[in-house]
Amino acid sequence: MAKVYKKTSGNGGLTLYLGKRDYVDHVTSVEQVDGVVKLDPTDFRDRKVFVQLACAFRYGSDDLDVMGLCFRKDIWITHVQIYPECHKPAQTTMHETLLKKAGDNAYAFSFEIPSNLPCSVSLQPGPDDKGKACGVDFEIKTFLAKEKCNIDEKIEKKDTARLIIRKVQYAPSQIGTGPKADICKSFMMSDKPVHLEASMEKDLYFHGETIPIKINIKNESNKTVKKFKITVEQTTDIVLYSADKYTKQVFCQEFGETVESNGSYENTLSITPLLADNKEKRGLALDGRLKDEDTNLASTTMLRMGVEKDVLGILVSYKIKINLMVAGGGLLGGLTSSDVTIELPLSLMHPKPEGMFCLSQTCTKTLQ
């Protein structure tokens, strides 16, 4: 094991150990969360030790929580009592490694994450925003309490230790044929149309990978294609608490090539949408981050057939738009200008690490 993650409570009585913080969603199942808690029961008195795993949607800052306004909604939560020991999980290789690392008086726990829960997604804060980012996160917390779920019992911060984990998805093992779109548009005061066709080599690209787009323009009209523009838009659908759906541009590039009347244009142009070019855009969906480490644009949401979207928290999709600016000649050229636009769906994901089983191509669909 390359690294062990641990967190100790303020009173020193609880130390939480995890062997990793990323847990892969294979669509039909999610990797099991195995961990260990080392105990020093000197100050426990009549209190028990519990471990909790919660998936929550955060849509406000911690400062507002202090004021009595709770801006965190639990999507799913589960607990297990580890001391006094009530249930001992089947010991895994991860448990054995962590127990050896923790030493004496350590207790193992395991959690199964339901496959219908959302993946970890954060919404990029603005330049002046402070506190934790809004979004979906998973948190493991161990704490001291007399009862497991007594809402009237106050649990002191010094009696807890917590670590954020991530539920992540990787690209399918097999990548399909890329999308293709075409349009034929006629114009006022022109007998013939403009044809626009665009296509991509495959239906999924990795974060940071160059995306080649083949563009074919055939201008049979009496107008001129002055220029064209390629944009990539991210659509974020927050389905948990409202029908809040918005679109943000994550890539835009203009090309000055002109296509005269009865002319044609054919070329393959490459684009690369990156978070580095969008650092100031508040509310942009990102893959969930741990502390202040760098991340990337959120991966496309992959849905299991039959799963209700409402429980998935935040849904992310992308599309590429190719827009031609077409203008006529003479004094009325500006008045008779028009756009020709087509769209291509885009999926962005991470490649699976070597040797890891990944998403089943037969049981998933990409959110469009």
Salt bridges, closest charged atoms under 4 A:
ASP22 OD1 - ARG166 NE 2.70
ASP25 OD2 - LYS167 NZ 2.80
GLU31 OE1 - LYS20 NZ 3.04
ASP34 OD1 - HIS95 NE2 3.67
ASP43 OD1 - ARG45 NH1 3.08
ASP46 OD2 - LYS146 NZ 3.87
ASP62 OD1 - ARG58 NH1 2.84
ASP129 OD2 - ARG282 NE 2.71
ASP137 OD1 - ARG72 NH1 3.44
GLU139 OE2 - ARG162 NH1 3.36
ASP159 OD2 - ARG47 NH1 2.80
ASP159 OD1 - LYS158 NZ 3.49
GLU197 OE2 - LYS180 NZ 3.95
GLU209 OE2 - LYS202 NZ 2.83
GLU220 OE1 - HIS195 NE2 3.36
GLU220 OE2 - LYS218 NZ 3.64
GLU233 OE1 - LYS319 NZ 4.00
GLU233 OE2 - LYS321 NZ 3.75
GLU254 OE2 - LYS227 NZ 3.50
GLU266 OE2 - LYS214 NZ 3.82
ASP287 OD2 - HIS207 NE2 3.97
ASP287 OD2 - HIS350 NE2 3.13
GLU293 OE2 - ARG166 NH1 3.22
ASP294 OD1 - LYS279 NZ 3.37
GLU343 OE2 - LYS319 NZ 3.57
